Amino acid sequence: MKKVWLALLLGCIPYLAAAQIRELPRSTPEEQGVPSRALINLFDSLHTMPQTDIHSMIVMRRGKVVGEFYPAPFAAEYQHTQYSSSKTLVSMAVGLAIDENRLRLSDRVVTFFPEYLPDTISDNLAAITVRDLLTMTSGIKPNWGMRSRGTEWIKTFLHKEVKNEPGTVFAYDSMVTYLLSAIVQRVTGVKTLDYLQTKLFDPMHIEVVNWEVSPEGVNTGGWGLHIQSESLAKIGQLWLDEGVWEGKQLISKEWIHQMSSRQADGGDFGYGYQTWMCAYPGAVRADGALGQYVIVVPEKEVVIVLTEASFTNGKPQRGLIWNQFLPALSDEPLPASKDYEELLKKQSSYQLELPGGKRRSSQLKKIAGKRIVLPENQYGWASVAFRQGDNGLLMEVVKQDGATYVQPLGYGAWQTGEIAGFPPYSINPIGWHEALEGPFYASGSYAWDNKSLKISLHYVNWVTSLHLTWTFEDQTATLSLTNNYAKNKIETYSCEIQAQ
């Protein structure tokens, strides 16, 4: 608790001091043939898109950052969970292992895990290859709940019926990528993250990165990468440059071409090796839930990183890039433009929507300091209490495990504080938080509306947000809550207000 209050008093978060940012070269857009007005239009359109909260965007051309924005309360320093964008990094790890002759596309999966095989091995199970896993054509029907119900993920996967002939039917499955991560660990002797750290991340100076680990001690592969946006931009540039970083071939050109080529009939335009083909000719992307993207467009020498929380399925966002932004680019440098000054101002001024209402309410006097007890809930909150702070409200949280913390809430602004434990998560794999290094932070803002207190919370070095409305009546309170991963679902809790 002392650490939290010190952070608040200093007006900063200690986590940011160790952040690794602004290492990529920057350029004015016009020097790289990008009109500043095209970036303004793209950023404005994304920022105002319905059912979408942008957390970060970086646009690179010809190896230089030409535009970037992090709507408050998000910032360049924060890591972000990547969901299925993680899969593309597993593909790179597989490619590195193949480059080192540790692995082949034609290797049979059963040969790596003899201790986990069923007593009877079907012909289809015996036939599954590394390539089949890379292309999501294992023949096994996906089971998305498997990671939340048991701890023997490899054995459970290999005991499932292989209904289709491997290599014939596309079926997107994060557990397939988990198996690839386990194979990388078997052939290298280290976890996928450690292998990538040595082979790619260290040469690229990517240090602020974590990856969830399964109950079996394997990086989850199909999800769970926790990384900064600028590090994703570095990975995108390596991808665009066919595996070359600062003049050194870190991963073979041949592998980059293979993983970026259509290998299966998944999606609208095809699937590569843990990558998606795009509507724009030659463009490829890493793609994660709620809108986590690394987009590479070789024809235009462009890399785009986007992190967000969106219910739009990503097509509107990508459509803006394909149909409006990319056609505006020039092959030659452009004259300096006054639009660049506007772009710089806009990039630093975007912020997510704040709760609307009044700064103060007489209602606070009635509840100040009183403990509001919640029923069991997925967020782990046992009780909360509110009181006035110097710069807004303070929400004191007691968790079900006994941990406590103070969440600052700004009025017409965001205030950030360290939480106890881990943020809410849209999935619930067993032991998901074991390898993640905290602390985690939430930014909050509030406003009063008659007897109701409206609060928005963004877990800024994660992905989740919560929007709460507290309504107070005598000795009871009603909490209505929505989160950014369960579309249109309103949770309602009846709470008791305890006397002081």
C-alpha positions in Angstrom: 0.0 0.0 0.0 2.9 2.4 0.8 4.1 1.8 -2.8 0.8 2.8 -4.2 0.5 6.0 -2.2 4.1 7.0 -3.0 3.3 6.6 -6.7 0.2 8.8 -6.3 2.1 11.5 -4.4 4.8 11.6 -7.0 2.3 11.8 -9.8 3.9 9.0 -11.7 4.0 5.2 -12.0 7.3 3.5 -11.2 6.7 0.9 -13.9 7.3 3.5 -16.6 10.8 4.1 -15.5 12.0 0.8 -16.9 10.0 1.0 -20.1 11.7 0.5 -23.5 10.4 3.0 -26.1 11.4 5.4 -28.8 14.2 3.2 -30.1 12.9 3.0 -33.7 13.9 5.9 -36.0 11.3 8.6 -36.5 10.6 10.7 -39.6 8.2 13.3 -40.7 5.5 11.6 -42.8 6.1 13.7 -45.9 9.8 12.6 -46.0 8.6 9.0 -46.5 5.9 9.9 -49.0 3.1 9.8 -46.5 0.7 12.8 -46.3 0.2 14.0 -42.7 -3.4 14.5 -43.7 -3.8 10.8 -44.5 -2.6 9.9 -41.0 -4.9 12.5 -39.4 -7.9 11.1 -41.2 -6.9 7.5 -40.3 -6.3 8.3 -36.6 -9.5 10.4 -36.4 -11.6 7.7 -38.1 -10.3 4.9 -35.8 -10.6 6.9 -32.7 -14.3 7.8 -33.3 -15.2 4.3 -34.5 -18.3 2.9 -32.6 -17.8 0.0 -30.3 -14.0 0.5 -30.4 -11.4 1.8 -28.0 -8.0 2.3 -29.6 -5.1 1.6 -27.2 -2.2 2.2 -29.5 -1.3 2.7 -33.2 2.1 2.9 -34.9 2.6 3.5 -38.6 6.0 2.9 -40.1 7.2 3.4 -43.7 10.6 2.4 -45.0 11.8 1.5 -41.6 10.8 4.7 -39.8 7.9 5.7 -37.6 5.8 8.4 -39.3 2.8 8.4 -37.0 1.7 7.0 -33.6 -0.9 7.6 -31.0 -1.8 6.3 -27.6 -5.2 7.7 -26.5 -5.1 8.5 -22.8 -4.9 6.8 -20.4 -2.8 4.4 -22.6 0.8 5.2 -23.3 3.8 3.8 -25.2 5.4 2.4 -22.1 2.6 -0.1 -21.4 2.7 -3.7 -22.4 -0.4 -5.1 -24.0 -1.7 -8.7 -24.1 -1.9 -10.0 -27.7 -4.3 -12.9 -27.7 -3.8 -14.7 -31.0 -1.3 -12.3 -32.5 1.0 -14.4 -30.4 0.7 -17.2 -32.9 2.8 -15.4 -35.5 5.8 -15.4 -33.1 5.4 -19.1 -32.6 5.7 -19.5 -36.4 8.9 -17.5 -36.3 10.2 -19.8 -33.6 9.4 -22.8 -35.7 11.1 -21.2 -38.6 14.2 -20.6 -36.5 14.3 -24.2 -35.4 13.9 -25.4 -39.0 16.8 -23.0 -40.0 18.9 -24.7 -37.4 17.9 -28.2 -38.6 16.2 -29.0 -35.3 12.9 -29.5 -37.0 11.3 -30.2 -40.3 7.8 -29.4 -41.7 7.3 -33.1 -42.4 8.1 -34.3 -38.9 5.2 -36.3 -37.3 3.8 -34.7 -34.2 3.4 -38.1 -32.4 7.2 -38.5 -32.4 7.7 -35.6 -30.1 5.3 -36.8 -27.3 5.5 -40.6 -26.9 4.6 -40.4 -23.2 1.3 -38.7 -24.0 -0.1 -40.9 -26.8 -3.2 -43.0 -26.5 -2.9 -46.8 -26.4 -4.2 -47.0 -30.0 -2.8 -44.5 -32.5 -5.1 -43.9 -35.4 -3.8 -43.5 -38.9 -4.9 -39.9 -38.9 -3.2 -39.1 -35.6 0.0 -40.7 -36.8 -0.2 -38.6 -40.0 -0.3 -35.1 -38.4 2.8 -33.1 -39.2 4.3 -29.9 -38.0 3.1 -28.3 -41.3 -0.5 -29.4 -40.5 -0.3 -27.6 -37.1 1.1 -24.5 -38.8 -1.8 -24.3 -41.3 -4.5 -25.2 -38.7 -5.3 -28.4 -40.6 -4.7 -31.0 -37.9 -8.0 -32.7 -38.5 -8.9 -32.3 -34.8 -12.0 -30.4 -33.8 -11.2 -27.4 -31.7 -12.1 -27.4 -28.0 -11.7 -23.9 -26.7 -12.7 -24.9 -23.1 -9.9 -27.5 -22.8 -7.4 -25.0 -21.4 -9.8 -24.0 -18.6 -10.8 -27.5 -17.4 -7.6 -29.5 -17.0 -3.8 -29.3 -16.7 -2.6 -32.0 -19.1 -3.1 -30.1 -22.3 -0.8 -32.1 -24.6 -2.2 -35.5 -23.5 -5.8 -34.2 -23.8 -5.2 -32.9 -27.3 -3.5 -36.0 -28.5 -6.3 -38.2 -27.2 -9.0 -36.4 -29.2 -10.5 -38.0 -32.3 -8.8 -36.9 -35.5 -12.0 -36.6 -37.6 -10.5 -35.3 -40.8 -7.5 -36.3 -42.8 -4.7 -34.0 -41.7 -3.8 -31.3 -44.1 -7.3 -31.1 -45.7 -9.7 -29.1 -43.5 -8.9 -25.7 -41.9 -10.1 -25.4 -38.3 -8.7 -22.5 -36.3 -7.5 -23.7 -32.9 -5.3 -22.0 -30.3 -4.4 -25.4 -28.8 -2.8 -26.4 -32.1 -0.4 -23.4 -31.7 0.2 -24.5 -28.1 1.4 -27.8 -29.4 3.8 -26.1 -31.7 5.2 -24.1 -28.7 5.6 -27.4 -26.9 7.5 -28.9 -29.9 9.8 -25.9 -30.1 10.5 -26.4 -26.4 11.2 -30.2 -27.0 13.7 -29.6 -29.8 15.5 -26.6 -28.3 15.4 -27.4 -24.6 14.1 -24.0 -23.7 10.7 -22.3 -23.7 9.6 -20.6 -26.9 10.0 -17.1 -25.3 13.6 -18.0 -24.2 14.4 -19.3 -27.7 13.0 -16.2 -29.3 14.8 -14.0 -26.8 18.2 -15.4 -27.8 17.6 -15.6 -31.5 15.5 -12.5 -32.2 14.6 -10.3 -29.2 18.1 -9.8 -27.9 19.6 -8.7 -31.3 16.5 -6.4 -31.7 16.8 -5.0 -28.2 13.3 -6.3 -27.1 13.5 -6.7 -23.4 10.1 -5.8 -21.9 8.2 -9.0 -22.9 6.5 -11.9 -21.0 4.4 -14.9 -22.2 1.9 -16.9 -20.3 2.9 -20.4 -19.3 0.7 -23.5 -19.1 0.4 -25.9 -16.2 2.9 -28.1 -18.1 5.5 -25.3 -18.1 5.1 -24.4 -21.8 4.6 -21.0 -23.2 0.9 -20.9 -24.3 1.8 -20.1 -27.9 -1.7 -19.5 -29.3 -2.2 -16.5 -26.9 -0.6 -14.9 -23.9 2.2 -12.7 -25.4 2.5 -9.5 -23.3 4.6 -6.9 -25.1 5.0 -3.2 -25.9 3.6 -1.8 -29.2 7.0 -0.5 -30.3 8.4 -4.0 -29.9 5.6 -5.3 -32.2 6.6 -2.6 -34.7 10.2 -4.0 -34.6 8.9 -7.5 -35.3 6.8 -6.1 -38.1 9.8 -4.4 -39.7 11.9 -7.6 -39.4 9.0 -9.4 -41.1 8.8 -6.7 -43.9 12.6 -6.9 -44.4 12.5 -10.7 -44.9 14.2 -11.6 -41.7 17.0 -9.0 -41.7 17.6 -6.7 -38.8 20.3 -4.0 -38.9 22.0 -5.9 -41.8 22.0 -9.3 -40.1 19.8 -12.2 -41.3 18.1 -13.3 -38.0 15.6 -15.7 -39.6 15.8 -17.1 -43.1 14.2 -15.2 -46.0 12.8 -18.6 -47.2 10.9 -19.0 -43.9 9.5 -15.5 -44.0 8.2 -16.1 -47.5 6.6 -19.4 -46.6 4.9 -18.1 -43.4 3.6 -15.1 -45.4 2.2 -17.1 -48.3 -1.2 -18.7 -48.6 -0.9 -22.3 -47.3 -4.5 -23.1 -46.4 -8.0 -21.9 -47.3 -8.7 -20.2 -43.9 -10.5 -16.9 -43.6 -11.5 -14.7 -46.5 -8.2 -14.6 -48.3 -6.2 -17.6 -47.0 -4.0 -18.6 -44.1 -0.2 -19.0 -44.0 1.9 -20.4 -41.3 0.1 -18.8 -38.3 -0.5 -15.7 -40.3 -3.5 -14.3 -42.2 -3.6 -13.1 -45.8 -5.3 -9.8 -46.3 -7.7 -8.0 -48.8 -4.9 -5.7 -49.9 -2.7 -7.6 -52.4 0.4 -9.1 -50.7 -0.4 -7.8 -47.2 -0.2 -10.2 -44.3 -1.0 -9.8 -40.6 -0.8 -11.2 -37.1 -4.3 -11.1 -35.7 -5.6 -11.3 -32.1 -8.9 -11.1 -30.4 -10.5 -7.7 -29.7 -8.3 -6.2 -32.5 -4.5 -6.8 -31.9 -2.7 -6.5 -35.2 0.7 -6.4 -36.8 0.1 -5.6 -40.5 2.8 -5.8 -43.1 2.3 -4.4 -46.6 5.4 -5.1 -48.7 4.2 -3.3 -51.8 4.0 0.0 -49.8 6.9 -0.7 -47.5 4.5 -0.2 -44.6 4.2 -1.8 -41.1 1.2 -1.0 -38.9 0.7 -2.0 -35.3 -2.8 -1.6 -33.8 -3.9 -2.6 -30.3 -7.5 -2.0 -29.3 -10.6 -3.4 -27.7 -13.2 -3.7 -30.4 -16.4 -5.5 -31.2 -16.3 -4.8 -34.9 -14.3 -7.9 -36.0 -11.6 -5.7 -37.4 -12.9 -5.4 -41.0 -13.8 -1.7 -40.7 -10.4 -0.9 -39.3 -8.6 -2.8 -41.9 -10.8 -1.3 -44.6 -9.7 2.2 -43.6 -6.1 1.1 -44.1 -6.7 -0.6 -47.5 -9.1 1.8 -49.0 -8.2 5.2 -47.7 -4.7 5.3 -46.1 -2.6 3.1 -48.5 -3.9 4.7 -51.7 -2.8 8.1 -50.4 0.9 7.2 -50.2 3.4 8.5 -52.7 6.5 6.6 -54.0 8.4 9.9 -53.7 9.0 12.3 -50.8 6.4 15.0 -50.5 6.8 18.7 -49.7 6.7 19.7 -46.1 3.1 20.4 -45.0 1.4 22.5 -42.3 -0.7 19.4 -41.6 2.3 17.9 -39.8 1.9 20.4 -37.0 -1.7 19.4 -36.7 -0.8 15.7 -36.7 1.7 16.2 -33.8 -0.9 18.1 -31.7 -3.6 15.4 -32.4 -1.3 12.5 -31.6 -0.7 13.9 -28.1 -4.3 14.9 -27.4 -6.4 11.8 -28.1 -8.1 10.3 -25.1 -10.8 7.7 -24.5 -14.3 8.7 -23.5 -14.7 10.0 -20.0 -17.8 9.5 -17.9 -20.2 12.5 -18.2 -21.8 14.2 -15.2 -21.0 16.4 -12.2 -17.8 16.6 -10.1 -19.6 16.5 -6.7 -22.7 15.1 -5.1 -24.2 15.2 -1.6 -24.5 11.5 -2.0 -20.8 11.1 -1.2 -21.3 12.3 2.4 -23.8 9.5 3.0 -21.5 6.8 1.8 -18.0 8.2 2.4 -15.8 5.6 4.1 -18.6 3.0 4.4 -17.8 -0.5 3.2 -19.9 -1.7 0.3 -20.0 -5.5 0.3 -20.3 -7.2 -3.1 -21.5 -10.7 -3.8 -19.2 -13.2 -5.4 -18.0 -11.9 -8.8 -15.5 -12.6 -11.6 -13.4 -9.5 -10.7 -12.5 -10.8 -7.2 -13.8 -7.7 -5.4 -15.1 -8.4 -1.9 -15.9 -4.8 -1.0 -15.2 -1.2 -1.9 -15.4 2.2 -0.2 -15.3 5.7 -1.6 -13.9 8.9 -0.2 -12.8 12.3 -1.5 -9.2 12.7 -2.6 -7.2 15.8 -3.4 -7.7 15.4 -7.1 -10.9 13.4 -7.3 -12.3 10.3 -5.7 -10.5 7.3 -4.2 -12.0 3.8 -4.4 -10.5 1.5 -1.8 -10.8 -2.1 -2.9 -10.6 -5.2 -0.7 -10.3 -8.4 -2.8 -11.7 -11.8 -2.0 -8.2 -13.0 -1.2 -7.7 -10.2 1.3 -5.4 -8.0 -0.8 -6.2 -4.3 -0.8 -5.4 -1.3 -3.0 -6.6 2.2 -3.6 -7.8 3.1 -7.1 -7.6 6.9 -7.8 -10.5 8.3 -10.0 -10.1 11.6 -11.8 -12.9 14.0 -12.8 -12.6 15.0 -16.5 -9.2 13.2 -16.5 -7.6 9.9 -15.9 -5.7 8.9 -12.8 -3.6 5.8 -12.7 -2.8 3.5 -9.7 -1.3 0.1 -9.1 -3.8 -2.7 -8.5 -3.4 -5.8 -6.3 -3.0 -9.0 -8.3 -4.0 -9.3 -11.9 -6.6 -7.6 -14.1 -9.8 -9.2 -15.4 -9.3 -11.5 -18.4 -11.8 -12.5 -21.1 -10.5 -16.1 -21.0 -9.6 -18.3 -18.0 -6.8 -20.8 -18.8 -5.7 -22.6 -15.7 -2.7 -20.8 -14.1 -2.7 -18.1 -16.8 -1.0 -15.4 -14.6 1.9 -17.6 -13.4 4.6 -16.2 -15.7 3.4 -12.6 -16.0 5.4 -10.0 -14.2 3.4 -7.3 -12.5 2.6 -4.8 -11.3 -0.5 -4.0 -13.2 -2.2 -0.6 -13.4 -5.7 0.8 -13.8 -6.7 4.3 -14.9 -10.0 5.6 -13.6 -12.3 8.5 -14.1 -15.7 9.3 -12.5 -18.8 11.5 -12.6 -21.9 11.8 -10.6 -25.4 11.6 -12.1 -28.0 12.3 -9.3 -27.7 9.4 -6.9 -25.5 7.4 -9.3 -21.7 7.3 -9.5 -20.4 6.4 -13.0 -16.8 5.1 -13.2 -14.7 4.0 -16.1 -11.6 1.8 -15.5 -9.0 0.9 -18.1 -6.3 -1.7 -17.2 -3.7 0.1 -19.1 -0.9 -2.5 -19.3 -3.3 -5.2 -20.2 -6.4 -4.9 -22.4 -9.5 -4.9 -20.2 -11.8 -2.1 -19.3 -14.8 -1.9 -16.9 -17.6 0.6 -16.9 -19.5 0.8 -13.6 -22.6 2.6 -12.4 -23.3 2.6 -8.7 -26.7 3.6 -7.5 -27.2 4.2 -3.8 -30.4 3.8 -1.7 -30.3 3.9 2.1 -28.3 0.8 3.2 -28.1 -0.8 -0.2 -26.2 -0.2 -3.5 -26.8 -1.6 -6.9 -23.8 -2.0 -9.2 -24.4 -2.3 -13.0 -21.3 -3.2 -14.8 -20.1 -3.9 -18.4 -16.7 -4.9 -19.6 -15.1 -4.6 -23.0 -15.0 -8.3 -23.8 -18.6 -9.4 -23.3 -20.6 -7.4 -25.9 -23.8 -5.8 -24.6 -23.8 -8.0 -21.4 -24.8 -6.0 -18.3 -23.9 -7.5 -14.9 -26.0 -6.4 -12.0 -25.0 -6.9 -8.3 -27.0 -6.1 -5.2 -24.7 -4.9 -2.5 -24.9 -4.1 1.2 -23.7 -0.8 2.6 -22.2 -1.5 6.0 -22.2 1.1 8.8 -18.9 2.6 9.8 
